[in-house]
Amino acid sequence: MASISVLIGVLVIVVVGAICFWAIEKFANDRRLANLLKLLVVLVCLGAIVQRLLALTY
């Protein structure tokens, strides 16, 4: 049961990250700023996914 909850959480994180990527592409005018924001989104999403997976091990 816990693995299903973690899987759903990871999927939600991926969907939210994809929506953030879309919003950055649509609304960021400066290319360097857009790249930095995308990098920030990737790092936050990876951190959240790792946190979910580590919670599964304990």
C-alpha positions as CSV (number, residue, x, y, z in Angstrom):
1,M,0.0,0.0,0.0
2,A,2.8,2.4,0.8
3,S,4.5,1.8,-2.6
4,I,1.3,2.9,-4.4
5,S,1.1,6.0,-2.3
6,V,4.8,6.8,-3.2
7,L,4.1,6.1,-6.9
8,I,1.1,8.5,-6.9
9,G,3.2,11.1,-5.1
10,V,6.0,10.8,-7.7
11,L,3.5,11.1,-10.5
12,V,2.0,14.2,-9.0
13,I,5.5,15.7,-8.7
14,V,6.3,14.9,-12.3
15,V,3.0,16.5,-13.5
16,V,3.5,19.6,-11.5
17,G,7.1,19.9,-12.8
18,A,5.8,19.5,-16.4
19,I,3.3,22.3,-15.8
20,C,6.0,24.5,-14.4
21,F,8.2,23.8,-17.5
22,W,5.2,24.8,-19.7
23,A,4.6,28.0,-17.8
24,I,8.3,28.9,-17.9
25,E,8.4,28.3,-21.7
26,K,5.3,30.4,-22.2
27,F,6.0,33.4,-20.0
28,A,9.7,33.8,-19.5
29,N,11.1,36.3,-22.0
30,D,14.8,36.0,-21.2
31,R,16.3,32.7,-22.3
32,R,19.0,32.6,-19.6
33,L,16.3,33.3,-16.9
34,A,14.2,30.5,-18.4
35,N,17.1,28.1,-18.3
36,L,17.8,28.9,-14.7
37,L,14.2,28.5,-13.7
38,K,14.0,25.2,-15.4
39,L,17.1,24.0,-13.6
40,L,15.5,25.1,-10.3
41,V,12.3,23.2,-11.1
42,V,14.4,20.1,-12.0
43,L,16.3,20.3,-8.7
44,V,13.2,20.8,-6.6
45,C,11.4,18.0,-8.3
46,L,14.3,15.6,-7.9
47,G,14.6,16.5,-4.3
48,A,10.9,15.9,-3.7
49,I,11.1,12.5,-5.5
50,V,14.2,11.5,-3.5
51,Q,12.4,12.5,-0.3
52,R,9.4,10.3,-1.2
53,L,11.6,7.3,-2.0
54,L,13.6,7.7,1.2
55,A,10.4,7.8,3.2
56,L,9.5,4.4,1.6
57,T,12.7,2.8,2.9
58,Y,12.0,3.7,6.6
